[in-house]
């Protein structure tokens, strides 16, 4: 009986081994035709590391606190939600290395080396020519099972590998980076993250069956390519980076929803049409300014400026005072429906301002005079959104200018809950220099209730976006000086 028991155990072990060593889909062949070029996967791509490190831009030493406080396994590898997530591991490693470089902290160096060890041990080579850091857990919202690849983590993995090579000189890291670069050319259907957008190239953060096209993940993947080129002079990395830049230039308007940026083109359900959360909207602005700085392409500057103007956000660590509204008042309100709710950055939930008086009016006071050219209104009822408006701007001297050419650009009906709909109206008018914006809802005798959850004011923020751009340039220059 013991003999049969042992045989059963052996068979189970073999089955488990087969499952854990499941063969990954591989590219069929050793040559890739891409944008008019034919590249051999067997060809060794030359990497000549420079003596001075140009670090991955999107890593910060002030993120080291998160490294220290993170849950770790017995080998000191950081865990997020109990899982090994490549992006979290790579970002933690890069942040620890920055902190170590600045402060000569040996504990930080230990954290850095622990993440590098995981990076080396978990890079998986396919056909001895290219490879990835696979995600081992499912991502159900994108219908991804285990062992999927990501352009975002590939770019970050290259960034940490460059730091590790700069510190240790380990030749294994050169081999990893060379194979990680080749993986940028492997299509989604062959287990990679590359796919075409028309005739142009795109790198997917999530290699979904239908294109998801997450913008921030794509830009992070470009940062990895740029980082590799800046440190090794590799021509393929530069070529792929430049091709990606051309793709984003052609399609950047797709990510502009006029009142906020879009996170992706993936629509999970009717409640989430791909609009960016405020944290990602802020990230998009910085990413676009970084792209402008390294490419000098004006389209990235202009789109970053537009994103900042339609959905203002704070950048506390960059010493740039963003021109936000400082005070909101109303000539009437229903009970506790205060006008303060319309500028609390909570339009899909939370409180509302409501009024049923004769022609209720909201007044938005800016910190200083600026060119005001539009606004977005988030209504809590359809009848409220149908009310005609009268809009005017007052200056510091109380001169008044009516927005006579007021135009509604869009009317969006958005289900923001199972029993709740938000009506988003976007308006533009010829820029008027002033300090206060007045929005009057034409409801004689209060025949209709006005219900507003959020208002965002559009105004020229050239001074502010230039301040942010200068902070990005300063960070890049400081980086170069730090790692000399």
N, C-alpha and C positions, 0 to 999 in steps of 0.2 A: 504493500500500500504506500509506503514511503517513496518507492521508486516512481509510482504514478504521480504522487504529489509533487516530487521534484521536477518531473517532466512538465507538469502543468505550470509550475512557477517559471520554468525556463521559457516556455512558449509565451507566457504573459510578458516576460521581460523583453523577448524579441519583438513582440507587438508594440510595446511601449517605445522601444528604440526606433522602430520603423516610423512611428508617428512623430517622434521628436526630431528625427533626421529627414523629415519629409523633403523631397526634392523640390527646390524652388524653380519657378518657370525661368527659362534662360533664353537669351537671344539666339535665334537659329542662324548661326553663321559667325564669321569672324570679321566681317566688314559692315560698316554702317554708312549709308548714303544720306546725307543731311544737308539741306540747303545748298545743293550743288557741289558738296565736298564728299569724298569717300575716305573714311577713316578706318584703319585696321585696329581691331580690338587687341590683336597680338602685338601691335607696335608699342614700344616702350616710349611713353611721353616724357620728355626731358623736363626735370624739375631742378633748377639751380638756386637753392636757397640763398638769399642775401644775408649778410652778417647782421644787419639791423632789421628788427621786426616791425612790420606795419600791422598792428593788431586788428582783429575783427572789430568793426566800429560799434556794433550793437552789444557791447559788453561793458560793464561798469564796476568799479571797485566798491561803490556804495551798495551793490547787490550782495556783498560778502556776508552781511548779517543773515540773509536768507540761507546762505550756505551753512553757516554755523548752526542755525536753528532747525535746519531740515532733519527729518528722520533719515537714518543711515543704516545700511546693513553691516554685517560683521567686518566687511572690508573697507568701510568708510565711504561707500558709494551712496549718493543721495537718492532717496525714494520720494516719489510724489503719489499720494493716495495708495501707498504700499506697493507701487509699481516702478519698474525701471523704465523711465521715459527718456529717450535719448536727448531731446531738446533741453530738459531740465538738468540732466547730467552734464551736457556740454556747456550750457550757460553757467552752471555752478563752477565748473572747472575754469572757465575763462575769467569769471569774476574773482575767484580765489587767486588766480595768477596775477591779475592786476593788483589786488590787495597786497600780495606778497612782494611784488616788484616795488611798490610804493613804500611799504612799511618794513620790508625785510623780515616779515613775520614767518617763522618756521612752521607754525601750526597751519597757516594758510597754504604754505608750500605743500604740506602733507595732504591737505584737502585736494589741492590741485593734482598731485601725483596719483591720488586714489581714483579720481575721475579719469585720468589719462590711462591708467591701467585697465579700467573697464572699457574705455574706447578701443584699446588695442585688442583686448581679448574678445570683444563682441563685434568686430568688423568681419563680415562674412563675404568671402570671395566666391564669385560665380565663374566657372570655367577658367579659373586662374587668370582672368583678364580684367574684371571689374567687380565692384562689390558695394555693399550697403551696411548701414546700421539698421537692422530690422526692428520694427515695433512688434512686440510679442503679444500684445493684448488687443482685443477688438475695439473698434471705434464705431459703435452701433449707429450713431446718427448719420454716418456716411456709408453705412453698410459695408464696412471693412472688417474682415476677419483677422486672424493672427498673421504675423509675418508680412506686414505691408511696409512699403518704403515711403519716404517723405523727402521732398526737395528742401524743406525748411531744415530738418535735422541734418541732412547731408551738408548743407552750407555751414551750419554751426559746427559739425564734426570736423570739417576742414579747418575752420577757425581755431578750434582747440588743438588740432594736430599741429598746426603751424607754431602755436605757442609752445607746445610740448617739444617740438624739434628744436626750436630756438633755445630751450632750456637744457635739453638732454642730449641732442645730437643723435638720437636713436634712428638708424637707417630704416628700421621697420616702418616708421612713420612716413617716410618718403614713399614707400611702396603702397601704403594705405591711401595716401593722398592721390597718388597716380591712378589707382583703381577707383577711388571715389569720384574723381573727375570723369573718367570714362563712363561711369554710371549715369551721368547727366544726359547721355545720348541714347539710353535704353527706353523704348516705348512702354507705356502703361500696360499694354496687352502682353508684354514680355516680362512683367514683374517690376518695371521701372516706374519713373514718375514723369517722363517726357511725353508730351503730346503736341500736336500741331494746333494752332489757332489760325484757321485759314491756311495760308502758306507760311505762317510764322511759328516760331517755337515758343513753348510754354512749359514751365516746370511746376508740377502740382504738389502742393503741400499734402493733399489727400488724393490719392490716385483712384478716384471714384469711376464708376462705369461711365456715367455722363460727366462732362467737364464741370468741376466745381470752381476752379480758378480763384483761389483765395489770394487776394492781392498782397497782403503782408508776408505770407509764406513765400510767394514768388520773389519778392524783393529781398527777403532773407537769403534765398538761394542765390540770387545775384551777388549779394554781399560776400558769400563764400567764394564765388568765382573771382570776383574782383580782388579779394584778399589773397587768393592763391596766385593770381597774376602779379600783384604788387610785391609779393615776397619771393617769387620764383621766376618771373618773367615768362611763364608758360603761355605760348601763343594760342593754344586751343582754349584755355581758360578765358583769355581776353576775347577771342572770337565768340564764344558762347555768351559771354557777358554782353558784348555789343549787340548780338542778335536779340537777346532778351530785352535790351533797352529799346530797340526798334519796335518790338512787339508791344511793350507797355506804352510807348509814345502813340502808337496807332489806336490803342484801345483804352487809354486812360479815362476818356469821357464816359465809358460804360460804368465806371465806378463812382460817378457823380450823380447823386440822387437829388441835387439842388438844395436840399436842406441838411444833408449829412453825406458822408462817404459810404460806399458799400464794402462790406467785409469780403463778399464773394458773389459768385453768380449762382450759387447753390441755394435753392429754396426748399428748406426743410419741410415747411407746412405753411398754411395761410397766415399763421401768426408771426412767422419769421421769414421775410422775403429777401434776406441777405444784407440788410442794413447793418452798419457797424455799431457796436456798442461804443460808449464814449471813450473807453480806454483804447480801443483799436483805432478810433477816429484820430485820437491824439498821436498814436503810433504812426498812422498813415502820413500825417503832416511831417513828422520828423524824418521818416523814410524818404519822402519825396524831396525834402530839402537836402538830405545826404546825396541822393541821386543827382540833384542839380549841381551840388558841389563837385562831385567826381566826374560828371559828364559835361557840365555847363549847358545842358539842354534846358531852355527857358520854360518849356511846357511843364516841367516838374515844379518849378518855382511858382508858376501861375496857378497850377492846380492846388498846390499846398496852400497858397494864399486864399484861394476860393474856399477850400475846406475850413480854414481857420475863421473866415469871415461869416460863413453861414451857420457854423456851430462852434462858438468860441469855447476854448478850453484853457485851463491854466497849465503853466509849465514852471512849477515852483522852483526847480533846481537850475533854471536857465536865466534867471534874473531879467525876464522880459515881462513887462506889465501889459497884459492883454486888455484891450479896451472893452470892458464889460459894462453892462448896465449896473448902475449903483443904487437905483431906487425905482420902484414901480408903484404907482398910485392909480386909484379909480375913483370916479365921481359917485359910484354907488356899488353896492354888493348885497347879495342875499345872505343874511345871517353870517355864518362862519366861512363863507366862500370868499376868502381873502385874495386880493390881487397878487400877494406874495407867492402864491402857488404857481403863477405862470412863468416864473423864472427860477424854478428850483431844479431844473434838469430832470424832471420826472413826468414825462408826458404819457407813458403807457399805464401808469398807475399813480396812486397818491391823490392829493387834493386838487380842486378846481376853483377857478374864479367864476362866479355866476352873478348875473344881474337881470332884472326885469323892469328896469326904469326906462324913462324916455331917453333914447339915444345914449346908452351908456358908453363911457370912454375910458380907455387905458392910456396912461402917460408913462413913458420910459425915459428916465433921465440918465444920460451918459456922463462919464467922468469928465470929459472935455469935448469940445466941438470936433466933429469929423464928418466926412461925406457919408450920409446915410442913403441907402439905395433899395431897401426892401425888407421883407420879414416873412416868417412862416407862422401860421396860426394852426394850433391843434385843437379842434373842436370836439366836444363830447356829445354833440347831437347834430343830426343832419340839418335841422331847421336853423340852428345857430350858424352853420357854415353857409347857409343861403342868404344871410343878411348882407345887403350892400354896405360898403365902407366909405368913410371920408377920412383921409389921411393928411396930416400936415406936420411940418417940422418947425420948431422954434429955436432961435439962436440964443446966445448968452444975453443979447440985448433985447430979447423978447420980440424980435422981428419974426413974422410968421409967413411960411411959404407952403402953399397947398400942393400936394402931389397930384397934379391934374392928369398926368399920363400914367396913372396907376394901372398895371396890367397883371392879371392872374396868370402865372406860368403853368400851374398844375393844380389839380384837385385829386387827392389820393384818398381812397376809401380803404382803411386798414383795420381788419379784425384784430383788436389787441387783447381779446379774451373771448371766452365762449359766449358771453352775453354782453360784450362791449365792443363798440366800433369807434375808431378815432378817424376824424375827417381832417386831413392835412391840406391846407391851402397855402400856396407859395405865391408871393407878390413881389414885383419889381417896379421901380419908378426911376425917373432920371435922378441921379445923385443930387442931394441937397445938403449943403454944409450946415450943420446945426448941432444942438446939444440934447434936445428933447424930441422924441417921436410921439405923436398923438394918433391913436387909432380909435375912431368913433364908429360905433355900430348903429346903422340907421334902422332903428326900431321905434317908430313913433308910438307914444303912449305905452311903451313896453309890451307891444302885442306879441313879441316872441322873446323867450328867455335866451340870453347869451351864456354859453357854457364853454369855458376855455381851460384847457389843462396846461398849455405851454405856448410861449411866444419866443421866437428867436429873431433878433434884430440883425440885419445885414449892413455892415458899414466897412469903409475902406480901412484896412489894417496893414498898409505897406510898412509903416514904421515898426510895427510889431513883428511882421514876418521877416523883415530884414534883421531885426534883433535876434530872432531864432536862428536865422541862417548864419549870422556871425558866431553864434554859440556853437553851431555844428562845425564850422571851420576851425574855431579855437580848439574844440575837442580833438579834431583830426591832427592839428599841429602839435597839441600837447601830447597826444599818443606817440607821435614820431619821436618827440624829444624824450619821452619817458623810456622807450625801449631801445634807445641808441646803445 
